[in-house]
Amino acid sequence: MCMGKPLYYFAFVTALLPATMLFAQKGSLKGIVIEKKGRLAGVVITLEDLKTGTVSGVDGQFEISGIDTGRHTLKCSFAGFADFTVPVVIKDGQTADLGSLTMHDADKQLNEVKVVGAMKHGSDMKAQSMTKNANKIITVVSAESIGKMPDKNAADAMQRVAGAAVQKSKGEGNMVSLRGTPIDWTATLVNGNRLPTANENDASRIFDFQVFPSSLIDFIVVDRTVTPDMEGDNIGGAINFLTRTGVTEKTLNLDVAGGYSALARKPSLQINFTAGNITKNKKFSYVVDGSYYQRAYAADAPVVAYGTNYNHSLARLELKKYTGERYTLGLNAAAEYKPNEHFKVGVKLLEGHMTDDKWQTKTMYNWSDGSGARIRLQNIHGLLINQMYGGELNTEWKPAAANNKLKIEAKLASYYNSFHYGSFPYNGSDSRNGYTTVEYISPLLEYTDKINTNFFGEKYDPNNVKDPNPYPYKMLDIDNPYGTGGDHYTNIQPKYQQLGQPGVGVSAQDYYLSGAFSDLNDTWERDPIVAQLNGSYKINDRITITAGGKYRMKQGSRTLSYYEYRLKPGVGKIPLTDFQTMNSDPHSDYLQEWGSPYTNSFMPFLTKDQMKGFLTQYKDSLVGKPMDTSNSDYMYWLGSHYKYQENVAAGFIMADMKLGDKLSLVGGLRMEHTDLTESSDSLAVDPNGTIGVKAVDVTIHRQYIAILPALNAVYNVDNNNNIRAAVSRTFHRPNFEETKPGAPLWKREDFNIIQGNPDLKPTYSLNLDLMYEHYWGKKGMFTVGGYYKYVTDHIFETTQANENQFLGGWANKSFMNAGISFVVGFEAQIDRKFTFLPGFLSGFGINANVTCSYSEMQVPGRPKKQAMTEQAPLLYNIALYYERNKLNARIGLNYRGAYTTDVNMATNTDPAANNAPLHLDTDYDWFMGAAYSLDFQLSYKINKHLSTYIELNNLTDAPYRTYIGVPERPLRTEYYRQKGMIGFKFEL
């Protein structure tokens, strides 16, 4: 809430912009610009003799008011299309309706305004022209551009955009951030709405786009700067995925493809279709987009856990192997009815559904285990289901009495998103269904690969009276204090023998059933009411005043739990060899990227049929234990359920002004009021201070107001060059998991204990942006610019090893506000076709972009500033392409640099240290490793309606990696190998 005097002055000036100018009123005109594939946004409309004009909106519509009566000439200009002129007659106090004006390819020589063919790259030209003529710094990506690379969901499609960083899950993009900033600083919208979120592991405000196929997208509008009519919770920027809203003629498109995953060794199938039409009187139109995508996936995923905050000794090694199949269904339907020129009403419906039939085998070596050192074999299966659906009703009214100068827009929307586990191990919606594990354990072991060090992992000195006892630890080579020995991270080889039996190892018959359990997860979030009302008044062709308000109610609940199956008393040991088993690494290629270091070292695992029938076959030997007061672990799980309701009310006022022929300003003020109620359980404490098993509900209630001024300026140097500048204030609301009150939340699968911080403050940022743009028309564009963000109360995640001997390898996590932080960055982009080259070489081109940033944050207690968490310092994309005649080929490299994710905030236990941080540098912090991918696509147009293509993903087999301190100290690594598809597209 605190703002210095400069910010108050900034807010005051931008709020006054709507009342600065009034102009005379005369006649007006309006129309719609279209081409064969739809309406054209960003067309420059000018009245040449008056040197005034406007730009068509996203729906192709335009209006110009305050025009002198009489005869004039209207000109339409759009990159890649032929300019044309239309004579118009303006009458006093009346609006001339020009109807639909159709543009066509600049390469076609036509003598009249009539479509005779669609431009080959029309959709890309729309996107470029929308970017060029916007009133703020944006990037627009078209459906055609998305189709040029093998991107199957909305998040993957973003990885080609300048400054976009894509977070992936099992090799598929699921979340996006801009300019390398923290993932939850970016507002991801669908048709202008920030959708509710529900995810298996992530509890942020970021929508998971794995459930949203890219084939449903018409345009992606990336806002790098903000205007007051946008939601203010978007420090990094906003990404608006626009679905198709209508067609201008009968449309039928079909895309069918089949593929293969190299690691899963299974095929995939995708079917996309679009169907739409418009009535003869042009009053009613509709469109339906559908998508079905079945794909197999696999991952080799070793995980390393570290057991103490005082050294880097290993607590646990997990050799995981994932296999599974995902099924995504997507549907977008839209209809629009326009009975007359003053009113229209539209409806949009959206649904996405993804089922992940997920299997996992896990060999877990525990150097530190509360029940004794063992090896655990875990057979895991679950049906993971994400479902999102909703829609909106929108209207637009231009009162005739206002001479089309007043426009009122209203929107009412509702959306729902959920995650739950499907029908396994029981049929139907049994409450015990979850991510189910059947576990076998070895006899007690003693590991022989430990070295003796002192408590801090340094060389052991028996003569040191202050530290006389050795500590046996498992160390990697980079942390071995003796300089030799220790395993390299690509070849960690546990060495062990049965307890008290020197030289005696373990074989399959030594493993026996220890029990089974299911991780349960019921997560949902809904926005039952999202209401928006905006009104704009066009004083004349130079100034438009817009004001409006928005209200959103958000409700959500997240429940993590645990259902356990223990062996009944008296049941003897049931050895692994009594079950139907299989070789978990039949091709002996697990982690072939590291030289397959574990070939022939795996024990057998259960077959899928045995896993499916396990609880039925052994029900007489097991007893179920729900997570209630009768369970001895109940006290640990109390905080793993929380619910919340957040009401946000916002209002804004904004002016869009043209000062002369070259300078445009858009500015104003937005205010958002947030009202949050959130509750969770905690342990009850009796008057004597004794902790009881009974749960008690803990509730917090918070309110705050964000004051968010913004000003954008565009200077048109000439028709091909723009200079843009912006200053704004934006903010970020804490995620609900971050502010959760009560007891900690347990994530058993990830071995994390998460404590919420109800006192977290929202993050605010003062943003400065400057950009230069140059356009080569149909040949491409070039941009270069910089940005600066002055950030207060940046929210970062803390982590530290849990040193409880029964929780070895677990991590305690929480959240804090940092002091003053900042991000400064540089970005550049070029998209250029080499038309200056002779012959077939003219078909080559390049599309490349780079974003470099430098950031600092002050971690409480650390003497030096460090890079902000979640801030990637380098992003780049390089795509070389060839487009000529019927052939289109493209190869693209995408890179995102490493960044800090968690800060180790363990404190020094020495009383003299007064709880000072134990670590003053980043050697114990958690990092996200650098990520890169190389993809290829080739397509050939067989005829006017039919084309074929081939797509190849992850050609370099790039891994997903997280680590502690340095890359040679890994936490999690995942390899997915290559996948590809071959398909056909039909367009009517």
N, C-alpha and C positions, 0 to 999 in steps of 0.2 A: 504493500500500500504506500510505502514511503517513496516520494519523488522529489528530486532536487528542483531548484528554480528553473533551470533550463528545460527540464521535462514539462513542468507546468506551462511555461511559455509555449512550448511546442504543441501541447494539447490545446491551449487556448487559441492559437493561431489556426490550427487545422480545423477546430470546431467552428470557427467563424467563416471558413471558406464558402459554405453553402449560401451565405447571405451577402456576398461581395458584389454581385453584378446583376443588373436587369437589362433586358434588351427589348426592342420593339417586336410586335407580333403581327404577322401578315398571313400568308398562305403556307401550306406544307404539302409534302408528298411522302409516299411509302411504297414498299414493294418487298419481294422475296427473290433472292438470287439462288439459282439452282444449277446443277449439272446432272447428268444421267444417273449417277449413283447416289444423289441426295442433295441436300441443301448446302450451300457454300458459306462458310463462316470466314470473316476477315477480308471480304471483298471491299476495296476502296471505292466509295461512291462519291463523286464530285459533281458540282454544278460549275462547269468550266468558266462561264462568263462572270460568275459571282465569287469564284475562288473560295468556295465553302463546300463542306461535305461531311461524310460520316463513314462508318465501317459496319458491315453487316454482322449481326450477332451469331451465336452458335447455331441458331435455328435458321440462319440465312436472311432474317428480316432486317429491314433498315427503315429509318424515318429521318426526314430533314424538315425542320420547322423554321418559321421566321423568314420565309422566302418572299422576295418582292414579286408582286403579281406580274403576269405576262408570260412570254415564251422564253424558255431556257433549254440548254442542252445538258443532259445528264450523262456522265461517263462512268463506266464500270471497269475497274482494273484489278487483275488478280494474277499472281505469279504463275506462269506456265499456261495461262489462257489468253486468248486474243482479247484486247480491249475492244469495247464497242460503245456506241453512243445511242441515246434515245431522246427524241424531242419531247418536252413536257410543257404543259400549259398550267400555270398556277393562277387560281382565282382567289379573290379576297375572302378570308375566313373559311376556306374549304381545303380539304385534303385530296390530292390527286393520288389515286390508287393505281399503281403501275402493274399490279399483279405479279406473275412469275416472270423473271428475266433469266434466260438460260444462257450460260456461257459454255464455250467449247475450246478445244485444244488450240494453242497458238500455232501449232503446225498445220492446222486445217485452214484452208482458204475459203471462207464463207462470205456471202454478201448480205446475209440477213441474220437476225437473232433467232436461230433455230438449231436444235441439237441434231447433228448427223453422226456423232460418235463420241465416246468418252475418252478422256485423256488417259494415256497409259499409266501415269503416276499421279492421277488427279488427287487421290486421297493424301498423298505426301505433300502435294502443293497446298492443299487446304491447311494442313498442319503448319507448314512454313508461313503461310500468310496470316494465320491466327497468331503465331508467335510475333511476326513483324508488326502487326497492327494492334497489339494488346496495349492496355493502359498501365501495365506493370511488367516486371521482369518474369516471363514465363517461358516454358518450353512445351510444345505440343507434339505428341507422338500419335500417329495415325494407325488405324487398323491395318493398313497396307504395310507400314513399317514394321509393326509387330509380326506380321506374317512372313517377313523376310528372314527371321531368325527362328531357331527351334525353341521358342518360349511357350510353354503350355499353360502357365497360369499368370495372373496379373502381376505378381511380384517378379517373376522371371522376366517379364516384358520390360520391367523398369531398369534392369541391369545395363541396358544400352544407353541410358539417359545420362547426360553430363551431371556429375555430382551425386548420382544415386548409388547407395550401397545396399546390397540385398543379403539378408540373412537367410540361411538355408536349413532345411530339415530333411535328412536322408536324400540329399542331392537336389531337392526341389526348393525353389524360392518360396518363402512364406511371409517375410516382413521386409519393409523398405524404409530407409532413412535417406535424407538429403544432405549433401555437403559433408558427409562423414560424421554428422552430429549424432548424439544418442538416438537410438531407434524410436523412443517414445517422444522425441521432440518433433516428429513429423506427423502431421495430420493426414491420414489416409481416408479419403472420402469416396463414396459411390453416388454419383448424381448429386453431389453437394452435401450428402449426409455422412456424418462420421458414424459408422456402423458399430453396433455392440460387438464385444469380443468374448470368445470362449475357447480355451485352448488347453490341451492336456498338461503342458508344462509351464507355459508362459502366462502370467497373470497381469500383463500390462494393458494399456489402452489401445494397443496396436492390433488392427484387424489381421487375421491370418488368411492370406490369399490363396492358400492351397485349395480352399473350397470354392474359389472363384476362377473359372477358366478364362484364359485370355481371349478366346473366340467370342466372348460376350461383349468385348470392348469395342467401341467405335472410335473414341479418342481418349488419350491420357493428357490431362492438363496439369503441368507441374508449375506451381506458383512458388517462385523463389522470394518474392516480396509480397506483402499483404496489402489489402485495401480494407476499409472499415466494415464492408459488407461480408467479410469472411470471418469464420470462427477464429478467436484469438489464441487458442491453445495450439500453436504451431511455430515454435521458435526456429526449427530447422526449415520449415516450409510446409507446403500442402500439396498432396497429390490427389487429383480428382479424376476418378475413372468414370468416363461417361459411356453409358450403354446406348445402343441405338434407340432413337425415339420415334422414327417414322421413315417412310420411303416416299419418293415422288412418282414411282411407277411400280408395276408388278415386279416382285423380286423373288428369286429362288436360288439359293446357293447351297452346295453340298460339298463337304470335305471328309474324305475317308482315308485313314492311314493305318498301317500296321508297323510294328517295331519289335525291337529285341534289346534286352539288357545283358551285357557281357558277364556281369558278376552273378546276377540271378539266374541266367541261362533260361529265360522264359520270354515269351512274346508279349506284345502289348497291342492295344486297339484303340483308335480314336475316331469318333464320328461327330461332326459339327454340321449344323444346318441353320439357314436363315430363310424365312418366308415372310412376305409382306405384300400389301397392296394398298391402293388408294381408290376411292370412288371417283366416278366420272365428274361429279360436281366439285371435287377436290375438298369436300368438307370433312370427310372421315378417312383416316389412314390407320394402319396397324402394322406391327412387325413382331415376329416371334423368333428368338434365337435359342437354340438348344445345343447342348454338348454332353457327350459321354466319353469318358477317358478311363480305360483300364490299363494299368501298367504294373509290371513286376519290378521289384527293387531288391537290392541287397546291400549290405555294408559290412566290412571288416572293421571292428571298432574296439581297439584296446583302450583301457582306462587305467590310469595310475592315480592312487590316492596317497597323500602324505599325512603322517600321523601326529606331528607336533609343530608348534610355532617356533621352536628354538633351533631346529635344524631341518634339513630336507630329507630325512630318512623316509623310506617307503613303508606304508602300512598295508597296502593292498594292490594287487594287480588283477584286473578283470580282462579276460580275453573274450570279447563279445562278437557274436556273429548274428546279424539281422537278415531275415528274408521275409518277404511279404508281398501282398498285392494291394494296390489302392484302386478304388473305384470312385470316380467323381462324376456327379450329374449336375449340370448347370442349366438354368432356364431364365431367360429374360423375355418379358412380354410388355409391349407398350402400345397404347392407342391414343389417338387425339381426335377430338371433334371440334370443328370450328364452324358454327352455324352462320356467323357473319363476321365482318371485319373488326368488330368491337370486342368480341368475346371468344375464348377458346378454353377447353377443358381437356386435361390429359390424365392418364393413369399409367403407372409403371409398376410391374411386379417382378420380383427377383427371388430366385431360390438357388441355393447351392448345398450339395450333400456329398460328403466324402466318408467312405468306409475304408479303414486300413486294417486288413487282415494280417496282423503282425506276429511273427515268430522270432524267438531269440534263444540262442544257447549261450551260456556263460560259464566259463571256468574261472573260479575266483580263488586266488592265493592270498592268504591272510597271514602276514608276518606279525600282526597285532590283532588279537581276537579275544574278546572277553570270555568266550567259552573255550579258549585254547586254540593254538595254531592248527589250522586244518586247510584242506582244499574243499571247496563247495562246487558242486555241479548243479546248475540251475537250468531247468527246461521251462520256457516262458511262452505264453500265448495269450493274445487278447484281440478283440474286435473293437477298434477305436472309431467312434462315430462323431463327426462334426456335422451340424446342420444349421443352416442360416436361411431365413426367409423373411419377407416383408414387402412393403410397397408404399407408394405414395399417390396422393391425389393432388393435382396442381391445376390452378386456374390463372387466367390472365384476362383482365378487363380494361378496356380503354373507353371510358365514357364518351359518347358522341358529343355531349354538351361541352366537353373540355377540348374539342377540336384535336383529339389524339395527342395532346400534350401531356396528359396524365395517364400513367399506367400503374395498375395495381396488380400485384402478384401474390397469390396465397398458396401455401403448400401444407398439407397434413400427411405425415408419414408415421409408420410404425414398423419396427424391425425386431427380430428375435434371433438369438444365436445360442447354441448349446453344444456341450461335449459330454459324452458318457460312453461307457463300455457296453458293448452289445452282448448277445446271448452266448456267453461262454463263462464258466463251464456248464451252465444250466440253460435250458431252453427258455424262451420268453424274456420277460423283464424282471427276472429274479434279482432281488437286492444284493445277492452274494456275487453276482457277475462282475468280473473285473479283469485286470491284467494279472493272469494267474501263473504262479510259479510252483513247480514240483522240484523239491531240492533233495539232493543226495550229498552226504558228507563222508569224508575220509576218516580214518582213525586219527587220534591225536598225533601231531607231528612235531618235530623240532627241525627248524631251518638251519642249514649248515653254511649258508652264504652270508652270514652277518659278520660285521667287523666290530671290534671294540673301540669306542671313542669316548670322549668325555660327554657330559650332558648336552653340550652345544654342538656336537658332531665334529669336534676338533680332535687332534691327536691325543690319545690317552697317555697321561703321565702318571705312573703309579706313585711317584714321589710327591705329587701335589696334594698336600694335606687338606686343601680346601675342596678338592674333588677326587677323593681316593678311589671311588668305585667306577669300574668301567660300565659303559652302556652299549649293549649289542644292538647294532642297527644294520638294516639293509640299505646300501647307498648306491646311487648311480656313479658312473665314472667321474663326472664333472664335480661331484660333491665329496669324493673320497679324499679325506685329509692326508692320506699317505702317498698320493700322487700316482699310484699304480693300482690296478684292480678295479672292481666295480663294473657293472654292466653298462653298455651303451643303451640309450633309450630305445633303439630299434631291435634290441636283442636282450631283453630282460629275461634271464633264465633262473627261475626259482630252483634252489637246491635244498633237498629235505630228506628226512628219513623218519620212519615210524618212531614214536617216542620210546626211548629206552631200548631200541633195536638198531644199533649202528649198522649202516649199510643196507638196511631193508627198506625198499621203496613201497609204493602202493600200486595195485592193479585194479581192474574193474570189479573183481569179486570182493575187494576190501571196502567198497563204497556201499552205504546202506541208506535207506529212506529216512530222512529226518522230519519230513512233514511237507505241507503245502500251504500256500497262502495266496490271497488275491489283494492287489492294490486296487482300491475303489476310488472313483472320481465322478462326482456329479457337479458339473459346472454349467451355469447358464447366466446369460445377461440379456436384458431386453430394454428397448427404448419404446415403451408403449405409446408415448405421445411425443411427437416432434412437430411443433407448429411454427410456421413462419409466415410473416406478413410484411411485404415491402411495397413502398409506393415511390414512384419517381415522377418528377415534373420537369418536362423539357421546356425551359424558358425560351430558348431558341437553339439554333444549331451549334452554339458555342458553350452553353452551360446547361447541365442537367443536375437537379437536386434529387438525391435518393435518401430515404429514411426507412427504417424498419425495425423489426424485433423478432426474436426467436426464443422459443421455450422448449427445453428438452427434459423429460423425466427419464432417469436411468435407474434400473433396479437390477441387482445381481446377487448371486449366491455361489459359493464354492465350498464343496465338502470333499476332503480327502480322508479316506479311512482305510481299514485293514481288516480282512477276514482270514482267520487262521484255521488250519486243519492239523490237529496234533494226533499223534499215535495214542490209541487208547491204552490205559494201564494194562500191563500184562502181555501186550503184543510184543513179540520179539523182533529182533532185527530182520528187516526185509532187504536182502542184498540187491544191488542194481542188476545183477545178472538174472534175476527172476523176471525182469521186464523185457518187453520188446524194444530193442535198441537199434541204433543206426550209427554210422560213421558221420560225425558232425563236420568233417573236412574231407569229403570223398575224393576231391581232386588234388589234395595236398598243395593247395595254393593259397591258404589263409595268409594274408599279409605278404603276398608275393612282391609288393613294392619294397619290402624290407628283406627280401631274400627268403621268404617263407621259413622263419626261424623256429616255428612250432610244429613242423611236419612230424607226424607220427607220435606227437606228445599228447594228443587229445584222448580223453576217455570217451566211450560211447555215450550217446544221449538217447532219450526216448524218441520213438517214431511219432509221427503226427497222429496216427490212429491210436497209439497207446496214450498219448497225451490227452486226446479227446475223450477217451473212455476211462481215464484214470480214476476219477472220483466215483464213478459207478462201480468199477471193478473192486475198489478197495474201500468202499464205504463202511464195511463192517470193521475195518481196522482203524478208522479215523473218527475223531469227534470235532465238530465245528465249534469255533470260539469267536463270536462276534466281538467287535470293539465296544464293549459296554462296561459297566461298573464291575462286572464279574471277571474282566480280563485284567491281568496284572499290569499290562502296558497301557491301560486306559488313560492314566494321568498324562502320558506323553502326547496323546492325540487330541487333547481337549481343544487346543487352539487351531486345529486343522479344519474347522468350519467357521465361515464368516459370511455375513450378508451386508448389503448396503443399499442405500437409495441416495441418489444425487440429483438435485434439481438445479438446472442452469437457466437463468433468464438473461437475455442480452438485448441491447438496443444500440442503434448506430445512426449517424447522420453523415452524409458524404456529398461532396460536390465533384463533378467531372467537368473540367473547364478547358477550353482551347483559347490560349492567349496568342492571337495572331495565327499565322499559317504554319508555324513550326513547333511551338511550345504547347504542351498539354500538361495539365495538373489534375491529379486525383487525390483528394485528401479528406480527412474528417476524423471523427472520434467514435470509438466503440467502448461500451462498458458491459462487463459480464459479472453477474452475481452468482456465486456458487454456494449451495447449501447441501452439506453432506452429513448423513447419519450412517454410522457403521458400527456393527457389533460382532462380538466373538465371545467364546467361552474362556474361562480361566479357572484355576483351582481355588476352591473355597478355603478360607482360613478362619478357624474358630477364635473366640476371644482370647484364648491362651496362646495364640500364635502357632498352633499346630495345623499343618497342611492336611486337608482332608481330601477324599476322593471325589466328593460332590463338586459339580461344576457350578459356576456362577457366571451370569451373563455380564459382559462389560461393554458399554456403549459410549461412543464419542459423537459429538455434534459440533461441526465446524462451519463457519460462514466467512467468506471474504469476497471483496470486490476488486476486479482488475480494470484499470483505466488504460485504454490502449489507443493512443493516437497513431495515425499513419499518414504519410504523404509520399506520393510517387510523381516523378516528373519525367516526361519524354520529350526530347528535342530531336525533331526530324531534320537532320542536316540536309538530306535530299531524299529522293525516292529509294535509294539503296543503302542509306546509312542512318542509324539512330544512336543517340546517346541517352542512357537511362540512369536515373538516380532515385534513391528511396531512403527514407528514414522512418522507422516504426518502433513500436513497443509491443512485444508479444510475451506469452507466458506458457508455463507447463504445469498442469495439475499433477500432484503425486498420484501414483498408481494405488489402487485399493489395497493390494497386498502390502504395499510399503507403509500405509498408515493404519493397518489392522491393529486393533487393541487386543488385550488379553494374552493368553499363553502363546508360545511359539507354534508355528505351523510346521509340520513334519512332511518332508518329501522323501519317502523311504527309498524309492527307486534311484534317486540322485544322491542319497546320503546327505541331505541338507536339512538343517534346522533353522527356520526363518523367523526372526523376531521383528514384528512391525514396530514402527515409530510413529505414534499418533501426533507427535509434536512437529512432524515435518512441515516445512513451509513450501508454498509454491515457488517455482523458479521463474524469474523474470529476466528479460533480455532487451536491451536497447540495440537496434540493428541498423547498420549503415550499409548501403549497397551502391555500386557504380558499375555500369556495363556499357560497352561499345558493341554495336552490331553492324555487320556488312552483309548485304545480300547480292547474290549473283543470279537472281531470278530462278529459273528452272534448274540452273546449274548447281545451286547450293547456297551455303551461308557460312559466315565466320563470326564468332563472338569472343570477347575477352573482357574480364572484369574482376572485381575484388569485393570482399565483404568483411565486415567487422561486427562482432557480437560481444557486448559488455554484459556479463551474466552475474546475477546475484542469486545466492542460495541454490546453486547447482546441487541436485540430488545424486549421490553416488552410493553404490552398494559396498558394504564392508564384508570381509570374510576372515575367518581364522579357524585353524584346526581345532576340533574338539578333542581334548586330551584325556577324556574319560576312558579308562582302559576297556570299558564295555562298548565304547562308541569309536573305536579306532578307525580312522579314515573318514569320519563324519566331519562336516564343516558347519560352523555357526555363521549365519548371515544376518545382517541388519542393514539399516539405511541411515544416512546422515546428510545434512546440508553442508556444502563447502562454503568458504568465504568468497570473496570476489574472484570471478573467473573471466576469461575472455577467449574468443576464437577469432583469428584473422586468416583469411584465405584468398586464394587466387584460383580462377577457373577460366578455361578456354575451350572452345569447340570449333571444329571445322567439318563441314559436309560439302564435298566438292567433287563433281564429276569432271573427268579429264577430257572435256570436249575439244580442247586445244590440240590434242594428239591426233595424228593421222589415222585413217582407216579404222580397223577393228580396235585399235588401242584407245579410241575415243570412248569406248564402253567402260573403261576402268574408272574407279573413283575411290575416295577414302571418306570415312566417317569416323572421326576421332575426337576424344575429349579428355581433359585432365582437370582434376581438382586437387590442389595442394593446400594444406592448412597447418597452422601452428596454434597450439592452445596451452593455457596454463590454468591450474586450479590450486588453491591453498588447502591442503589436507590438515585438519586441526591437529596440532602437536608436531608436525613435521617441519624442520627448519627451512627446507627449500620447496619451492613450487614445483609441480610436476604436470605432465600432460593431463588434460581432462579425461575422465573415464568415458568410454563409449565413443570417443572422438577419433575417427580414422584419419591419419595425417596425409594419406595419398590414395587417390582413386583415379583409374583411367580405363578407357575403352578404346580399342583400335580395331576398326573393321575395314577390310579391303573388299571391294565388290566389283562385279562386272555385270553391266546391264546393257544388252544390245539385242535388238530384234526380239527373238523369242526366248533368249537365254538370260537367266538371272542367277548369279553365284555370289556367295558372300562367306567370308571367314572372319570371325570376331574373337578378340582376346579381351577378357574382362579381369580387372585386378582391384583388390581392396587391401590396403595396408593393415598391419597389426595395430592393436590398441588395447589399453587397459580396460578390464571389465569390473574387477573387484579390488578394493584396497584392503590389505591386511591390517586390521586395527587392534591386534592383540596388544595388551598392555604389559608392562614390566611388573612382575609379581614382587619384586624387591620393595619392601615398605618405603625405603629411602627414595624410590623413583617416583612416588606420588602418582601412580597410575599413568605415567608417561607412556607414549607408544613404544612398543618393543622394537619396531622396525622403522628406521628413518629414511629408507630408500625403497625401491620398487622390487627388490629381489624376492619378496614373499607375496607380491601382488599377483593377481590372476590376469591373464591376457587372452585375447582372441587372436589367433594366428593369422598371418596374411593369407588371402584366398584369391585364387585365380581360376579361370576356366577358358578353354578354347573350343569354340563351336563352329559348325559349318552347315551351310544350306545351299542346295542347287535345285533350281526349278526350270521347267521348260514348258512353254505354252504350245500345246499341240494344235489347237485351233481357237476360234473366238470364245468358245465356251469351256474348253477343257484344258487343264494343265496338270503336270505331274511334278513331284518334288522328292528330294531325299534330304534328311536332316541327321546330323551327328552331333552328340553332346559330349562334353568333358573329354575331349580327345587326349589331353595330357594326364588324365587320371589324377587331378589335383585333389588334395585332401582337405577336410575340415579339421582344424586343430585349435586346441586351447592349451595353455601351459602356465607354469609358475615362474616368473622372473625372466627366464630365457627359453627359447624354443627347444633346447636340449633337455628340458625338464617338463615333459608333457603331462597334461591332465587327461585329455581326451583326443583321440585321433580317429577319423573315419575316412575310409576309402570306398568309392562307389563304382569305379571303372566306367567304361563307355556305354552309351546307349544310342540307339538310332531309330529312325522311322522312314518309311517310304509310303507316299500317299498320292491321291488324286483329288483335284478340286474342280467342281462344276459350277459355273455361274451362268444363269439365264441371261 
